[in-house]
Amino acid sequence: MSRYRYGVLKAQAVRYIQGFGSQPHFHICLQDDRGTNYRVSINIRSKAYPSELLYGIGVCNPEQADALKALPRGFTPIENGLPVQGLDYVRRPLLRREDLVPLPASLPGPDNDLNEKILALIDNALSANADLYVFGDCWGPEPQTPDYYFGFRPGRGVHNIHMNQGNAQPWHDDNGAFRDGALLIHFAKPNRWMGLMLAFQSQSWETDEHGHAAD
């Protein structure tokens, strides 16, 4: 089980930075209604072969939509399925496995890589003042350390925003059932949910009750 605290961050996007380099992440600065800032760091390239992540973006209908909308803004830990249930790509998927396709982090040309796909999604959320619901593991607050990318203090945020089961070593300890990461966006007008799901091609989709790859 991960050493981080799993939960969901409800907040609105403020700005973002695309990911480049050997271990790129797409970074989003989110802010809740108390003015607290968070950094959401989304893996867009795998350290394990093959490097392209499986991704899916689409309209979704969360079973717990009303419970999510009732959450306060900010980070809410999820423990024992409360106050909302964690996500699980295998047991209760928001998008079908066959709808996820591999995509590189960055490529020349328009609308053909993860940076551009996520950028378009967040731009739509910004223009609509939509609420983001980020499932993943939190870190911080780090009072002595400003955020490395956005400079706010204290540093804090959410990562592991991808499938968190079926991992082999050295990520075996991150496995767990109903603790997958994802990004959901609720657009109020019209009432619509969009979801971003990400998984590593090295992960198994046949897992036991603890999220470990089934033998």
C-alpha positions as CSV (number, residue, x, y, z in Angstrom):
1,M,0.0,0.0,0.0
2,S,1.2,3.5,-0.8
3,R,2.8,5.6,1.9
4,Y,0.8,8.6,0.7
5,R,-2.7,9.5,1.8
6,Y,-5.3,8.8,-0.9
7,G,-8.2,11.0,-1.5
8,V,-9.9,13.6,-3.9
9,L,-9.0,17.2,-4.4
10,K,-12.0,19.4,-5.4
11,A,-10.9,22.8,-6.7
12,Q,-10.6,25.0,-9.8
13,A,-7.7,25.3,-12.2
14,V,-5.7,28.5,-12.1
15,R,-2.9,27.8,-14.5
16,Y,-0.7,25.0,-15.9
17,I,2.7,24.0,-17.2
18,Q,3.2,21.4,-19.9
19,G,5.6,18.6,-19.3
20,F,8.9,18.0,-21.1
21,G,12.2,16.2,-20.5
22,S,13.0,12.6,-19.6
23,Q,10.3,12.3,-16.9
24,P,7.7,14.8,-17.9
25,H,4.6,15.7,-15.8
26,F,1.8,18.0,-16.8
27,H,1.4,20.4,-13.8
28,I,-1.8,22.2,-12.9
29,C,-2.1,24.8,-10.2
30,L,-5.5,24.5,-8.5
31,Q,-7.1,26.8,-5.9
32,D,-10.0,26.1,-3.5
33,D,-12.5,28.7,-2.2
34,R,-10.3,29.6,0.8
35,G,-7.5,30.6,-1.6
36,T,-5.4,27.5,-0.8
37,N,-3.2,26.5,-3.7
38,Y,-2.3,22.9,-4.8
39,R,-0.2,21.4,-7.5
40,V,-1.5,18.5,-9.4
41,S,1.2,16.5,-11.2
42,I,0.1,14.2,-13.9
43,N,2.6,11.6,-15.3
44,I,2.6,11.7,-19.1
45,R,5.5,9.3,-19.8
46,S,6.4,6.0,-18.2
47,K,9.8,5.1,-16.7
48,A,9.0,1.5,-17.7
49,Y,8.8,0.1,-21.3
50,P,6.8,1.0,-23.3
51,S,7.0,4.7,-22.4
52,E,3.6,5.7,-23.9
53,L,0.8,5.9,-21.3
54,L,-2.6,4.5,-22.1
55,Y,-5.0,7.4,-21.9
56,G,-8.7,8.0,-22.3
57,I,-10.7,11.3,-22.2
58,G,-14.5,11.2,-22.5
59,V,-17.9,11.9,-21.2
60,C,-18.6,9.8,-18.1
61,N,-21.4,9.4,-15.6
62,P,-20.0,8.9,-12.1
63,E,-22.3,6.8,-9.9
64,Q,-21.5,9.1,-7.0
65,A,-21.9,12.4,-8.8
66,D,-24.2,13.9,-6.1
67,A,-21.8,12.9,-3.3
68,L,-18.8,14.4,-5.2
69,K,-20.7,17.7,-5.8
70,A,-21.5,17.8,-2.0
71,L,-17.9,17.6,-1.0
72,P,-16.2,20.8,0.3
73,R,-13.5,22.3,-1.9
74,G,-10.0,21.2,-0.9
75,F,-8.5,17.8,-0.3
76,T,-10.7,15.1,1.2
77,P,-9.1,11.8,2.4
78,I,-10.9,8.7,1.3
79,E,-10.8,5.9,4.0
80,N,-12.8,2.7,3.9
81,G,-14.9,4.0,1.0
82,L,-15.9,7.2,2.8
83,P,-17.0,9.9,2.3
84,V,-17.0,8.8,-1.3
85,Q,-15.6,5.6,-2.8
86,G,-12.2,5.5,-4.4
87,L,-11.8,4.8,-8.1
88,D,-11.0,1.4,-9.5
89,Y,-10.3,1.0,-13.2
90,V,-10.7,-2.8,-13.0
91,R,-13.8,-3.3,-10.8
92,R,-15.8,-0.2,-11.6
93,P,-14.3,1.6,-14.6
94,L,-15.5,5.1,-15.7
95,L,-14.2,4.4,-19.2
96,R,-13.8,1.0,-20.8
97,R,-10.3,-0.6,-21.0
98,E,-10.6,-0.8,-24.8
99,D,-11.2,2.9,-25.0
100,L,-7.7,3.6,-23.6
101,V,-5.1,4.1,-26.3
102,P,-1.3,4.7,-26.1
103,L,-0.1,8.2,-26.7
104,P,3.3,9.8,-26.4
105,A,4.0,12.8,-24.0
106,S,5.0,15.2,-26.8
107,L,5.2,15.1,-30.6
108,P,5.6,17.7,-33.3
109,G,2.2,18.5,-34.9
110,P,-1.2,19.4,-33.6
111,D,-3.4,17.4,-31.2
112,N,-1.3,14.2,-31.2
113,D,0.2,14.0,-27.7
114,L,-0.8,13.9,-24.1
115,N,0.4,17.5,-23.4
116,E,-2.1,18.8,-26.0
117,K,-4.9,16.5,-25.0
118,I,-4.7,17.5,-21.3
119,L,-4.1,21.2,-22.2
120,A,-7.4,21.3,-24.2
121,L,-9.3,19.7,-21.4
122,I,-8.0,22.1,-18.8
123,D,-8.5,25.1,-21.1
124,N,-12.2,24.1,-21.3
125,A,-12.4,23.8,-17.6
126,L,-10.8,27.3,-17.1
127,S,-13.2,28.9,-19.5
128,A,-16.2,27.4,-17.8
129,N,-15.1,27.9,-14.2
130,A,-15.6,24.2,-13.8
131,D,-14.8,22.2,-10.7
132,L,-12.0,19.6,-11.0
133,Y,-12.1,16.4,-8.9
134,V,-8.5,15.0,-8.8
135,F,-8.2,11.4,-7.3
136,G,-4.7,10.5,-6.2
137,D,-2.2,10.7,-3.4
138,C,-1.5,13.9,-1.5
139,W,1.7,15.4,-0.3
140,G,2.4,18.3,2.0
141,P,1.9,20.8,3.4
142,E,5.6,21.7,3.3
143,P,5.8,25.0,5.2
144,Q,9.5,25.5,4.6
145,T,9.4,24.8,0.9
146,P,7.6,26.9,-1.8
147,D,6.2,24.9,-4.7
148,Y,8.9,24.2,-7.2
149,Y,6.8,25.0,-10.3
150,F,4.3,27.7,-9.2
151,G,6.0,29.3,-6.2
152,F,3.1,29.2,-3.7
153,R,3.8,28.4,0.0
154,P,3.4,26.0,1.6
155,G,4.0,23.4,-1.1
156,R,1.3,20.8,-1.4
157,G,-0.5,18.8,-4.0
158,V,-1.7,15.6,-5.5
159,H,0.1,13.0,-7.6
160,N,-0.3,9.4,-8.7
161,I,-3.2,10.5,-10.9
162,H,-3.3,7.2,-12.8
163,M,-4.1,3.5,-12.3
164,N,-2.5,2.4,-9.0
165,Q,-2.8,-1.4,-9.2
166,G,-1.2,-4.2,-11.1
167,N,2.3,-2.7,-10.6
168,A,5.4,-4.9,-10.5
169,Q,8.6,-3.8,-8.6
170,P,9.7,-1.2,-7.8
171,W,6.1,0.2,-7.7
172,H,4.5,-2.9,-6.1
173,D,3.9,-1.0,-2.8
174,D,1.7,1.5,-4.6
175,N,-0.9,-1.2,-5.4
176,G,-4.4,-1.1,-4.0
177,A,-8.0,-1.7,-4.8
178,F,-10.3,1.3,-5.2
179,R,-7.4,3.8,-5.0
180,D,-6.8,4.6,-8.7
181,G,-6.1,8.1,-9.7
182,A,-8.0,10.1,-12.3
183,L,-9.1,13.6,-13.2
184,L,-12.9,14.3,-13.4
185,I,-14.3,17.7,-14.4
186,H,-17.9,18.8,-13.8
187,F,-19.3,21.4,-16.2
188,A,-22.4,23.0,-14.7
189,K,-23.9,24.3,-17.9
190,P,-24.7,22.0,-19.4
191,N,-24.6,19.5,-16.6
192,R,-21.8,17.2,-17.9
193,W,-18.9,15.2,-16.5
194,M,-15.6,14.6,-18.4
195,G,-13.0,12.1,-17.2
196,L,-9.3,11.6,-17.9
197,M,-7.9,8.1,-17.1
198,L,-4.3,7.1,-17.4
199,A,-2.5,3.8,-17.0
200,F,0.9,2.4,-17.7
201,Q,1.2,-0.3,-20.3
202,S,3.4,-2.3,-17.9
203,Q,0.5,-2.6,-15.4
204,S,-1.7,-5.7,-15.2
205,W,-5.4,-5.5,-15.5
206,E,-6.0,-8.7,-13.7
207,T,-5.6,-8.0,-10.0
208,D,-6.5,-9.5,-6.7
209,E,-8.4,-7.8,-3.8
210,H,-5.2,-6.0,-2.8
211,G,-4.6,-4.6,-6.2
212,H,-1.6,-6.9,-6.9
213,A,-1.2,-8.6,-10.3
214,A,-3.1,-11.9,-10.1
215,D,-0.9,-15.0,-10.6
